[in-house]
Amino acid sequence: MFPGDLVSGHSVRDPAIFEAQLKAWVEVMTPVYEADIPVYVTRGNHELGDVWSSYPRPGTSPDPNDNNMLRWLNVFGNDSYTKQKLPENGPADEKFTTYSVTHKNTFIAMLDNYAGTRHDFHHKVKQEWLDDQLAANTKPHIFLAGHEQAFRALHSDCLDYFPAQRDAFWTAIKNAGGRTYFCGHDHFYDHARVDDGDGNPNNDIHQYIIGTAGAPPYTWSPPYAGKNSSYIVEQWHHAKSYGYVLVEIDGPNATLTWTERHSNNLNIPGIYEPNEVWSYNATSKPIVLSPNGGENLSAAGKYMISWKTIEGTQTDYVIIEYSLDNGQTWQEIDRSPNTGWYEWDSLPHINSNACLIRISDLNDTLITDTSDKVFTISKCRTKLKADLNGDCIVDILDFAILADYWLK
């Protein structure tokens, strides 16, 4: 995984020269490609040299006929270069820059921060696409990478530019069970724990800034002076050195090792040695899919509760519960086989906008998940037969349920 700034393209205004630089990078990486080791890259701000006059502000005006994004596609989205061609399962306007892959028990997503074909200093991720990917994922290990830091260290032009969208991104990682975010941009190594304030360090996400592939290292030290919302960013390790992070997976266990070059003098052969290690254990559990926040359900009606089970979960039966007071008290609905769905056939006849669903392992209730946000139960004025999801209206969501039943 290489999260951007493949080349020093910021000083190049000619897209043809930029493409030549990318091809030179690929040539350097040839031994890796020829060993059949997948190489997953995404863009950095240095890949936007042709619109550098706007940096770092959003609102570029790329040449629609020839720009660095189109040249990127020539190199990494080209059927003629199968070894270096990137997956094309990303959003329509971010193909070959935003994409996901799975390998054994691991989900990986590379995230463009520069608006894909719009080719702009966007400072965001494609959140709707990522949400769909994370909702469908059943792998216990989740690794996401983009060029820009989520929480500012040195550079101010990062996801911190739009803190509300950054917070939504961070919440999505946590809700999916992810523990890491890899990025670059700042030319140093910096590992920080981002404390979300819930008192549980075992679900905090760790930001790894790994801008250590060859550009001159920067000097920086905390504080993390960005718009951090309610988060507290705590530095765990910092190095003004070249190196890389090795991730090793052993079942539910992941070990991340910062491997550091002994000298920043690139004129002498490098010796790389481990210098920091952090490990975590991925928790396999059921994850609530629906209702998961924002729904409006019909009191005394029916609703299809759904959840998914992360690979490795040894859960045969679950306890399904609901809360009407944002989790202060819980009422059991039923105990059910772990099928991933349950028809709640009699919702409480009450009005509440602070409802949650909780799914727990019958034999170990510490293995549990709750709706990410509250939903509403309200008394419908008129009960409609075609209202299959019980939200008091008939719309495309009801048709989707009908189609799903028909396909089964």
C-alpha positions as semicolon CSV with decimal commas, in nm:
position;residue;x (nm);y (nm);z (nm)
1;M;0,000;0,000;0,000
2;F;0,148;0,331;-0,112
3;P;-0,075;0,628;-0,019
4;G;0,028;0,887;-0,275
5;D;0,311;1,121;-0,376
6;L;0,464;0,860;-0,601
7;V;0,657;1,131;-0,787
8;S;0,760;1,495;-0,743
9;G;0,492;1,603;-0,988
10;H;0,410;1,927;-0,808
11;S;0,680;2,106;-1,011
12;V;0,557;1,962;-1,342
13;R;0,286;2,142;-1,537
14;D;0,303;1,920;-1,848
15;P;0,085;1,607;-1,812
16;A;0,308;1,419;-2,058
17;I;0,610;1,468;-1,830
18;F;0,399;1,363;-1,532
19;E;0,305;1,039;-1,709
20;A;0,673;0,975;-1,779
21;Q;0,745;1,020;-1,408
22;L;0,478;0,766;-1,317
23;K;0,624;0,518;-1,564
24;A;0,966;0,571;-1,407
25;W;0,813;0,489;-1,067
26;V;0,661;0,171;-1,209
27;E;1,000;0,075;-1,352
28;V;1,161;0,114;-1,010
29;M;0,887;-0,112;-0,868
30;T;0,931;-0,376;-1,140
31;P;1,093;-0,637;-0,908
32;V;0,788;-0,616;-0,681
33;Y;0,540;-0,645;-0,968
34;E;0,733;-0,934;-1,123
35;A;0,729;-1,119;-0,791
36;D;0,347;-1,111;-0,821
37;I;0,317;-0,895;-0,510
38;P;0,011;-0,669;-0,545
39;V;0,093;-0,298;-0,531
40;Y;-0,194;-0,073;-0,426
41;V;-0,145;0,300;-0,478
42;T;-0,356;0,612;-0,470
43;R;-0,286;0,975;-0,548
44;G;-0,118;1,241;-0,338
45;N;-0,116;1,616;-0,382
46;H;0,206;1,586;-0,584
47;E;0,002;1,406;-0,849
48;L;-0,189;1,733;-0,909
49;G;0,100;1,942;-1,040
50;D;-0,090;2,062;-1,345
51;V;-0,340;2,247;-1,121
52;W;-0,086;2,347;-0,858
53;S;-0,173;2,716;-0,888
54;S;-0,486;2,642;-0,681
55;Y;-0,304;2,447;-0,407
56;P;-0,425;2,384;-0,141
57;R;-0,769;2,537;-0,199
58;P;-1,053;2,343;-0,364
59;G;-1,175;2,479;-0,696
60;T;-0,931;2,381;-0,970
61;S;-0,987;2,413;-1,345
62;P;-0,808;2,119;-1,509
63;D;-0,779;2,094;-1,886
64;P;-1,066;1,855;-1,975
65;N;-0,872;1,718;-2,272
66;D;-0,538;1,647;-2,104
67;N;-0,460;1,653;-1,734
68;N;-0,269;1,454;-1,475
69;M;-0,572;1,245;-1,380
70;L;-0,617;1,127;-1,738
71;R;-0,245;1,046;-1,749
72;W;-0,279;0,853;-1,422
73;L;-0,542;0,638;-1,591
74;N;-0,300;0,574;-1,878
75;V;-0,061;0,414;-1,630
76;F;-0,280;0,257;-1,362
77;G;-0,612;0,203;-1,542
78;N;-0,481;0,060;-1,867
79;D;-0,556;-0,293;-1,989
80;S;-0,217;-0,293;-2,161
81;Y;-0,043;-0,298;-1,821
82;T;-0,217;-0,578;-1,635
83;K;0,034;-0,609;-1,350
84;Q;0,007;-0,245;-1,246
85;K;-0,359;-0,192;-1,335
86;L;-0,553;-0,112;-1,021
87;P;-0,894;-0,253;-0,924
88;E;-1,183;-0,068;-1,087
89;N;-1,457;-0,126;-0,831
90;G;-1,450;0,232;-0,704
91;P;-1,702;0,511;-0,761
92;A;-1,765;0,595;-1,127
93;D;-1,575;0,924;-1,103
94;E;-1,289;0,782;-0,894
95;K;-1,207;0,455;-1,071
96;F;-0,844;0,345;-1,032
97;T;-0,789;0,595;-0,750
98;T;-1,049;0,476;-0,498
99;Y;-1,105;0,100;-0,475
100;S;-1,116;-0,196;-0,240
101;V;-0,974;-0,547;-0,228
102;T;-1,001;-0,842;0,008
103;H;-0,736;-1,099;0,091
104;K;-0,805;-1,390;0,324
105;N;-0,943;-1,225;0,640
106;T;-0,853;-0,867;0,546
107;F;-1,038;-0,580;0,376
108;I;-0,831;-0,301;0,218
109;A;-0,955;0,027;0,071
110;M;-0,743;0,292;-0,100
111;L;-0,913;0,631;-0,088
112;D;-0,858;0,923;-0,323
113;N;-0,866;1,264;-0,151
114;Y;-0,869;1,463;-0,476
115;A;-1,218;1,418;-0,628
116;G;-1,120;1,163;-0,893
117;T;-1,180;1,286;-1,246
118;R;-1,275;1,630;-1,113
119;H;-0,905;1,653;-1,020
120;D;-0,932;1,895;-0,731
121;F;-0,781;1,962;-0,389
122;H;-1,091;1,808;-0,238
123;H;-0,964;1,700;0,109
124;K;-1,243;1,441;0,145
125;V;-1,318;1,075;0,081
126;K;-1,613;0,930;-0,110
127;Q;-1,809;0,860;0,207
128;E;-2,124;0,705;0,057
129;W;-1,917;0,456;-0,143
130;L;-1,705;0,372;0,161
131;D;-2,013;0,324;0,379
132;D;-2,152;0,072;0,129
133;Q;-1,820;-0,112;0,116
134;L;-1,791;-0,132;0,494
135;A;-2,154;-0,244;0,530
136;A;-2,092;-0,533;0,291
137;N;-1,759;-0,633;0,442
138;T;-1,736;-0,941;0,666
139;K;-1,357;-0,949;0,707
140;P;-1,235;-0,883;1,063
141;H;-0,930;-0,676;0,965
142;I;-0,989;-0,341;0,795
143;F;-0,707;-0,128;0,656
144;L;-0,783;0,208;0,493
145;A;-0,531;0,439;0,330
146;G;-0,546;0,784;0,176
147;H;-0,282;1,046;0,118
148;E;-0,395;1,311;0,363
149;Q;-0,399;1,287;0,739
150;A;-0,737;1,273;0,907
151;F;-0,599;1,466;1,202
152;R;-0,352;1,741;1,126
153;A;0,012;1,707;1,220
154;L;0,228;1,948;1,013
155;H;0,033;2,010;0,692
156;S;-0,294;2,198;0,738
157;D;-0,425;2,085;0,397
158;C;-0,567;1,749;0,492
159;L;-0,902;1,595;0,588
160;D;-0,899;1,842;0,878
161;Y;-0,998;2,103;0,615
162;F;-1,356;1,975;0,651
163;P;-1,383;1,844;1,009
164;A;-1,749;1,737;0,994
165;Q;-1,682;1,513;0,694
166;R;-1,361;1,389;0,860
167;D;-1,556;1,300;1,173
168;A;-1,810;1,105;0,966
169;F;-1,522;0,919;0,803
170;W;-1,366;0,838;1,141
171;T;-1,698;0,723;1,286
172;A;-1,750;0,492;0,989
173;I;-1,413;0,326;1,052
174;K;-1,497;0,274;1,420
175;N;-1,847;0,140;1,353
176;A;-1,704;-0,109;1,105
177;G;-1,448;-0,234;1,358
178;G;-1,142;-0,079;1,191
179;R;-0,841;0,016;1,402
180;T;-0,604;0,192;1,159
181;Y;-0,578;0,463;0,897
182;F;-0,261;0,492;0,687
183;C;-0,161;0,818;0,519
184;G;0,138;1,020;0,402
185;H;0,165;1,390;0,311
186;D;0,392;1,484;0,602
187;H;0,748;1,366;0,538
188;F;0,807;1,171;0,857
189;Y;0,674;0,876;1,052
190;D;0,413;0,951;1,314
191;H;0,194;0,700;1,496
192;A;-0,089;0,845;1,705
193;R;-0,386;0,703;1,892
194;V;-0,703;0,904;1,837
195;D;-0,901;0,880;2,161
196;D;-1,275;0,906;2,095
197;G;-1,353;0,966;2,462
198;D;-1,568;0,659;2,525
199;G;-1,328;0,520;2,785
200;N;-1,240;0,215;2,576
201;P;-0,891;0,234;2,421
202;N;-0,948;-0,099;2,247
203;N;-1,175;0,058;1,987
204;D;-0,972;0,374;1,927
205;I;-0,835;0,419;1,575
206;H;-0,464;0,470;1,518
207;Q;-0,341;0,717;1,257
208;Y;-0,018;0,617;1,085
209;I;0,156;0,894;0,891
210;I;0,417;0,717;0,677
211;G;0,560;0,982;0,444
212;T;0,897;0,813;0,452
213;A;0,978;0,685;0,103
214;G;1,254;0,925;-0,001
215;A;1,157;1,293;0,014
216;P;1,360;1,504;0,261
217;P;1,214;1,452;0,611
218;Y;1,039;1,739;0,788
219;T;1,089;1,854;1,146
220;W;0,772;1,861;1,358
221;S;0,651;1,787;1,708
222;P;0,308;1,803;1,875
223;P;0,058;1,945;1,946
224;Y;-0,181;1,817;1,681
225;A;-0,319;2,164;1,623
226;G;-0,609;2,091;1,391
227;K;-0,985;2,099;1,434
228;N;-0,998;1,781;1,639
229;S;-1,365;1,803;1,749
230;S;-1,401;1,597;2,068
231;Y;-1,110;1,369;1,982
232;I;-0,779;1,370;2,167
233;V;-0,479;1,285;1,948
234;E;-0,199;1,119;2,143
235;Q;0,142;1,061;1,985
236;W;0,282;0,712;2,037
237;H;0,595;0,725;1,822
238;H;0,767;0,969;1,589
239;A;1,071;0,939;1,364
240;K;1,235;1,183;1,126
241;S;1,358;0,889;0,922
242;Y;1,295;0,677;0,615
243;G;1,121;0,344;0,652
244;Y;0,798;0,150;0,619
245;V;0,534;-0,027;0,827
246;L;0,505;-0,404;0,802
247;V;0,162;-0,546;0,885
248;E;0,146;-0,913;0,988
249;I;-0,186;-1,094;1,031
250;D;-0,228;-1,411;1,237
251;G;-0,595;-1,495;1,267
252;P;-0,759;-1,223;1,477
253;N;-0,422;-1,073;1,572
254;A;-0,249;-0,796;1,378
255;T;0,103;-0,667;1,444
256;L;0,226;-0,342;1,290
257;T;0,602;-0,284;1,293
258;W;0,769;0,045;1,201
259;T;1,089;-0,058;1,025
260;E;1,339;0,228;1,014
261;R;1,639;0,300;0,792
262;H;1,952;0,340;1,002
263;S;2,060;0,655;0,815
264;N;1,895;0,932;0,613
265;N;2,204;0,946;0,391
266;L;2,071;0,792;0,070
267;N;2,421;0,766;-0,075
268;I;2,503;0,469;0,147
269;P;2,333;0,127;0,151
270;G;2,039;0,118;0,386
271;I;1,991;-0,112;0,683
272;Y;1,632;-0,137;0,804
273;E;1,552;-0,243;1,159
274;P;1,230;-0,271;1,365
275;N;1,183;0,034;1,584
276;E;0,821;0,035;1,705
277;V;0,559;-0,238;1,737
278;W;0,187;-0,212;1,804
279;S;-0,062;-0,499;1,803
280;Y;-0,437;-0,533;1,824
281;N;-0,692;-0,812;1,830
282;A;-0,983;-0,793;1,586
283;T;-1,311;-0,871;1,757
284;S;-1,543;-1,091;1,554
285;K;-1,906;-1,013;1,633
286;P;-2,249;-0,954;1,484
287;I;-2,290;-0,603;1,339
288;V;-2,631;-0,434;1,321
289;L;-2,727;-0,329;0,968
290;S;-3,088;-0,221;1,012
291;P;-3,233;-0,033;1,186
292;N;-2,901;0,143;1,224
293;G;-3,001;0,505;1,274
294;G;-3,241;0,756;1,123
295;E;-3,525;0,518;1,034
296;N;-3,887;0,601;1,119
297;L;-4,076;0,282;1,211
298;S;-4,447;0,231;1,263
299;A;-4,555;0,159;1,620
300;A;-4,726;-0,180;1,661
301;G;-4,612;-0,271;1,309
302;K;-4,355;-0,515;1,173
303;Y;-3,992;-0,460;1,080
304;M;-3,717;-0,682;0,941
305;I;-3,412;-0,648;1,167
306;S;-3,089;-0,737;0,987
307;W;-2,729;-0,783;1,087
308;K;-2,412;-0,936;0,949
309;T;-2,156;-1,161;1,115
310;I;-1,785;-1,095;1,082
311;E;-1,583;-1,396;0,967
312;G;-1,448;-1,593;1,261
313;T;-1,748;-1,529;1,483
314;Q;-1,855;-1,847;1,662
315;T;-2,210;-1,731;1,728
316;D;-2,490;-1,981;1,673
317;Y;-2,766;-1,793;1,854
318;V;-2,821;-1,426;1,933
319;I;-3,023;-1,219;2,177
320;I;-3,214;-0,936;2,009
321;E;-3,307;-0,638;2,228
322;Y;-3,444;-0,288;2,187
323;S;-3,413;0,036;2,382
324;L;-3,653;0,330;2,379
325;D;-3,426;0,562;2,580
326;N;-3,095;0,566;2,389
327;G;-2,955;0,260;2,564
328;Q;-3,035;0,341;2,926
329;T;-3,267;0,039;2,954
330;W;-3,317;-0,265;2,731
331;Q;-3,605;-0,502;2,658
332;E;-3,556;-0,844;2,504
333;I;-3,733;-0,911;2,173
334;D;-3,629;-1,272;2,120
335;R;-3,351;-1,529;2,112
336;S;-3,289;-1,639;1,757
337;P;-3,057;-1,845;1,537
338;N;-2,779;-1,631;1,392
339;T;-2,933;-1,608;1,045
340;G;-2,865;-1,238;0,988
341;W;-3,231;-1,139;0,991
342;Y;-3,531;-1,144;1,222
343;E;-3,889;-1,027;1,166
344;W;-3,986;-0,804;1,455
345;D;-4,357;-0,868;1,432
346;S;-4,488;-0,634;1,698
347;L;-4,308;-0,307;1,761
348;P;-4,395;-0,120;2,082
349;H;-4,708;0,094;2,052
350;I;-4,529;0,410;2,159
351;N;-4,371;0,726;2,025
352;S;-3,994;0,748;2,077
353;N;-3,711;0,914;1,886
354;A;-3,437;0,750;2,095
355;C;-3,463;0,387;1,986
356;L;-3,177;0,138;1,942
357;I;-3,141;-0,231;1,854
358;R;-2,878;-0,453;2,016
359;I;-2,762;-0,794;1,888
360;S;-2,557;-1,008;2,129
361;D;-2,407;-1,355;2,132
362;L;-2,637;-1,575;2,341
363;N;-2,342;-1,742;2,516
364;D;-2,127;-1,431;2,559
365;T;-2,317;-1,105;2,580
366;L;-1,990;-0,909;2,570
367;I;-1,987;-0,998;2,200
368;T;-2,243;-0,741;2,096
369;D;-2,328;-0,456;1,862
370;T;-2,579;-0,172;1,880
371;S;-2,738;0,055;1,620
372;D;-2,489;0,328;1,531
373;K;-2,750;0,601;1,588
374;V;-3,102;0,625;1,724
375;F;-3,410;0,561;1,513
376;T;-3,774;0,659;1,567
377;I;-4,085;0,458;1,645
378;S;-4,405;0,653;1,589
379;K;-4,773;0,580;1,570
380;C;-4,879;0,597;1,203
381;R;-5,204;0,777;1,133
382;T;-5,289;0,522;0,863
383;K;-5,151;0,169;0,827
384;L;-5,060;0,094;0,464
385;K;-5,045;-0,269;0,349
386;A;-4,756;-0,199;0,111
387;D;-4,547;-0,042;0,389
388;L;-4,322;-0,346;0,426
389;N;-4,049;-0,184;0,633
390;G;-4,288;-0,015;0,873
391;D;-4,173;0,344;0,824
392;C;-4,526;0,479;0,765
393;I;-4,468;0,547;0,395
394;V;-4,459;0,337;0,077
395;D;-4,145;0,401;-0,124
396;I;-3,853;0,237;-0,307
397;L;-3,731;0,077;0,016
398;D;-4,050;-0,130;0,034
399;F;-4,006;-0,231;-0,330
400;A;-3,650;-0,341;-0,249
401;I;-3,778;-0,567;0,029
402;L;-4,038;-0,715;-0,205
403;A;-3,775;-0,772;-0,475
404;D;-3,542;-0,937;-0,225
405;Y;-3,815;-1,178;-0,113
406;W;-3,899;-1,254;-0,476
407;L;-3,534;-1,326;-0,565
408;K;-3,502;-1,564;-0,272
